[in-house]
Amino acid sequence: MMRLKQDEIEMLEGKQGHAVQRAMELLVKYGEALGAEEFCDTANVCGTMSNTTPFLNKILSDFKSYDHMMSELNFDCSDVYDIPEVRCFSCQLEHGLDPDTYQIQGISQSKYEINAKDEEVEKRMNVNLICTCAPYLTGNVPVFGEHCAWMESSAVVYINSVIGARTNCEGRESAAASMLTGKTPYWGLHVPENRLGDYQINVEYPVESVRDWGLLGYYGGWAAGEKIPVFNGIQGQPLLEHYKHCGAAGASSGGTEMFHVVGRTPEARTMQEAFGGRKPKEVFTFGRSEARQMYDRLNSTAKSDEVDFVMLGCPHYSLKQLWQAAMKLRGKKVKDSVAMWIFIPRALKEVSDRNGYTKIIEDAGAVLMADTCPALGRLMPQGATHMATDSVKQGHYIPAILGLQSSFGSVDDCIEAAVSGRWKGEF
Ligand code: F3S
């Protein structure tokens, strides 16, 4: 049984309204199933109320009203018809489409309208429409030690590892319930001893680029599974983009929710601190042959070198990546037979327009998109058969989700493929 504080008991008794009561009931069941003994307060929740994934579209007609559907899908109950405002700072992660470019994405008008309705309800609930899988890039940056309740595996691993904030990888229902209550079960990565490293990975292959860090993260996820990998021996200063791609990759090949980089990330200033004095469960080496294995695995579905789709921006591109892509595309032309889509957080679109990046990208024949991505929205250019990407995560999922061939490499490889229509990337 969980120990409940007075405010939690009152929520459970319905003193804060029926919807909050239902949300609290859900969290208590969830916490007890996990073995949590208490809740912690959170003032930072990222989840989704979006109903634009293909799976959810099929059942829209089963509900009496939009709030009724939201209650069933987000709070796992069927008797909340009036969803109140959230109780703490809450953000919507990515949607299933970009309302500005949905027609290019091949999305129907009816799905666009569902998205608009979702946003209307979220605004009424006071959920911030940040609409990105990387909220830490644009407006929601937690601090060290802050208890959060976030969905989205790549964002979870980033804020745990790089910032030292604390979150488990929440689900749609638990995140929504946390929005209405400001509570999340105190278990998993909220508890300091659970944040210690499990597996040591000695890094002997020099990881210098986003591509290399993606390969390292992919290896870490494979080696450590759902446990915490500790990368040892990193030379040089890793950048935000390196960590972003490393975490997203680890959450794809394994269940990485946190990693440590000895001497770099905040809870691993030393090996001693990373492991808390415990012995690693196992020690691995990431050398050239391991990096090569990961690279080959990510390129295993490519049957030809002809590329007709280039996808950049998974996780959504940072401002620096957007700037780099614009500079690399300046004066170039994407081949007529290739569609090039670049995904960024909505908030960076304004910056991009103002800096002239959008014009450079569009003049080159590429399209800037926000709010979603191919893997999440199940979207791709009509007739696409072979995608090139600089993202391990996208390269991992797209062949399975959309049946496309996939080639993974550096951003330069991808831009070259966009211009020539051919994949020339090499390890
Ligand atoms: Fe984001 Fe989609 Fe990648 S939601 S992390 S761009 S799979």
Residues whose N, C-alpha, C, O or C-beta is under 5 A from the ligand:
A	BS01	F3S	E94 C133 S154 G313 C314 P315 H316 T372 C373 A375 L376 K393
